[in-house]
Amino acid sequence: AKSLDVKCNNAAVGCEAIVKYTDIRKHMAECEFQPLRCPWCPNFGSACQSMLRMDVDEIRQHFIDAHKFSGHWVEISDRADHGWLERTLNFRVEQCGYCLFVVAGLRGIWQVVAKDGILFHVVQCFETKTKSSTHSFELIFEGGGMSVKWASQGRSVSENIETMIATGECFIIHQDLARKFARKSQRHQMKIRFLP
């Protein structure tokens, strides 16, 4: 049985992988067709419960149909130092928000979720955990002579956003501090940088 070739459990939704019986668990952990919970989470505790395939176009269409998303993909293509690509976005530092981005062919979502006066900035890639972790990114907040930077490895949309928030695997800033950025400068910036 150990040498038996088996189809992926997600064959019915498009996965064509055939792996050894002993490797099926490893494959399932990385399978791009593994169903995932919708990554949309406008407020902590109100995440969408819909189960979707790891298909960017299907996820975006779900955002449009279920969440009235009318935005577009933001291209992160400005050249920075040492191979980084960056983009300054018109987020309001002190408010919840979201954007879908594309960087060097990689697509993802950046969401700002609020809970008890705290803002959680969560960046997730539309890739598997393994592929997402090969990317690095930074969030940079600038305004009124202040600057805050947070760096991390890429995270996948297959990872539960509320678990990421609960375990601190995101950028965390108190809403009062975020408002100081807004008060001290008429033009405060939120910049995202990726090392593809």
C-alpha positions in Angstrom: 0.0 0.0 0.0 2.9 2.4 0.7 4.0 2.4 -2.9 0.4 2.8 -4.2 -0.2 5.8 -6.4 -3.3 7.8 -5.4 -5.2 10.8 -6.7 -5.4 14.0 -4.7 -8.5 14.3 -2.6 -9.2 17.5 -4.5 -9.3 15.8 -7.9 -13.0 16.6 -8.3 -12.2 20.3 -8.2 -9.3 20.2 -10.6 -6.2 18.9 -9.0 -4.5 16.4 -11.3 -1.7 15.4 -8.9 -1.0 11.6 -8.5 1.2 10.9 -5.5 2.5 8.0 -3.5 0.1 7.0 -0.7 2.8 7.9 1.9 3.1 11.4 0.4 -0.6 12.3 0.4 -0.6 14.3 3.6 2.3 16.4 2.5 0.6 17.0 -0.8 -2.7 17.9 0.8 -1.0 20.5 3.0 0.3 22.3 -0.1 -2.4 21.5 -2.6 -3.6 24.7 -4.4 -7.0 23.2 -4.8 -7.6 22.7 -1.1 -10.8 24.6 -0.2 -10.2 27.7 1.9 -12.4 30.0 3.9 -13.0 33.3 2.2 -10.2 35.7 3.3 -12.6 38.7 3.4 -12.7 40.0 7.0 -13.9 43.7 7.3 -14.2 43.4 11.1 -12.8 41.0 13.7 -15.4 38.3 14.4 -17.4 38.9 11.2 -15.3 37.0 8.7 -17.1 35.4 5.7 -17.7 31.7 6.2 -17.9 30.8 2.4 -15.5 28.0 1.3 -13.7 28.7 -1.9 -11.1 27.1 -4.2 -7.6 28.5 -4.3 -8.4 30.3 -7.6 -7.8 34.0 -7.7 -10.4 34.8 -10.3 -13.1 32.8 -8.4 -12.1 34.5 -5.1 -12.3 38.0 -6.7 -15.7 37.2 -8.3 -16.9 36.1 -4.8 -15.7 39.4 -3.4 -17.8 41.2 -6.1 -20.9 39.1 -5.7 -21.0 38.6 -1.9 -19.1 41.6 -0.6 -19.9 44.3 -3.3 -16.2 44.8 -4.0 -15.8 47.3 -6.8 -12.1 48.0 -6.5 -9.3 47.0 -8.8 -5.9 45.4 -8.6 -3.2 47.7 -7.4 0.1 47.2 -9.2 3.2 47.3 -7.0 5.9 48.0 -9.5 8.0 51.0 -8.3 11.6 50.1 -8.0 13.2 50.5 -4.6 16.6 49.6 -3.2 18.1 46.0 -3.4 15.5 44.5 -5.7 12.4 45.6 -3.6 9.2 46.6 -5.4 7.0 49.2 -3.6 3.9 51.2 -3.9 2.5 54.1 -1.8 -1.2 53.6 -1.2 -4.0 56.0 -0.3 -5.1 54.1 2.8 -6.3 56.1 5.8 -3.9 55.0 8.5 -6.6 55.2 11.2 -9.4 53.3 9.5 -10.3 49.8 8.4 -9.8 49.1 4.7 -8.5 46.7 2.1 -6.9 46.5 -1.3 -6.1 43.7 -3.8 -2.5 44.0 -5.1 -0.3 42.5 -7.8 3.5 42.4 -7.5 5.7 40.6 -10.1 2.8 38.3 -11.0 2.0 37.5 -7.3 -1.5 38.6 -6.3 -2.7 39.2 -2.7 -4.9 41.1 -0.3 -4.0 43.7 2.3 -6.7 44.2 5.0 -7.0 46.5 8.0 -9.2 44.9 10.6 -10.3 46.6 13.9 -10.9 45.2 17.4 -11.1 47.0 20.7 -9.3 50.2 19.4 -6.5 48.2 17.8 -5.9 48.0 14.0 -4.5 44.8 12.6 -2.8 45.0 9.1 -3.0 41.5 7.5 -1.2 40.8 4.2 -1.9 37.5 2.5 -0.9 36.1 -0.9 -3.1 34.1 -3.2 -0.7 31.2 -3.1 -0.1 28.1 -1.0 1.7 28.5 2.4 4.9 27.1 0.9 5.0 29.5 -2.0 3.9 32.5 0.0 6.7 32.0 2.6 9.3 32.5 -0.2 8.4 36.2 -0.4 9.2 39.0 2.0 7.3 42.2 2.5 7.4 45.4 4.6 4.6 47.8 5.6 5.9 51.4 6.2 3.8 54.1 7.8 5.1 57.7 7.4 3.6 61.0 8.4 4.4 64.2 10.4 8.0 63.2 10.7 7.1 59.8 12.1 7.9 56.4 10.6 7.0 52.9 11.6 8.1 49.7 9.7 7.0 46.1 10.0 8.6 43.2 8.0 7.4 39.6 7.6 7.5 36.6 5.3 4.5 36.2 3.0 1.4 34.5 4.3 -1.2 32.6 2.4 -4.9 33.3 2.1 -5.3 29.6 3.2 -4.3 30.7 6.7 -7.2 31.8 8.9 -7.1 35.6 9.3 -8.5 35.6 12.8 -5.9 33.1 13.9 -3.2 35.3 12.4 -4.6 38.3 14.3 -4.9 36.3 17.6 -1.3 35.1 17.3 0.1 38.5 16.3 1.2 37.4 12.8 0.3 40.8 11.4 1.2 44.5 11.9 -0.6 45.8 15.0 -1.1 49.5 15.8 -3.3 51.2 18.3 -6.0 53.4 16.7 -4.9 56.4 18.8 -1.3 56.2 17.5 -2.6 55.8 14.0 -4.7 59.0 14.4 -1.5 60.9 15.4 -0.1 60.0 12.0 -3.3 61.6 10.5 -3.2 64.7 12.7 0.5 65.5 12.4 0.5 65.4 8.6 -2.1 66.3 6.0 -0.3 63.7 3.8 0.4 60.5 5.7 1.5 57.5 3.6 1.2 53.8 3.8 3.7 52.0 1.7 4.0 48.3 1.0 7.3 46.8 -0.3 7.8 43.3 -1.6 10.9 41.2 -2.4 9.4 38.8 -4.9 
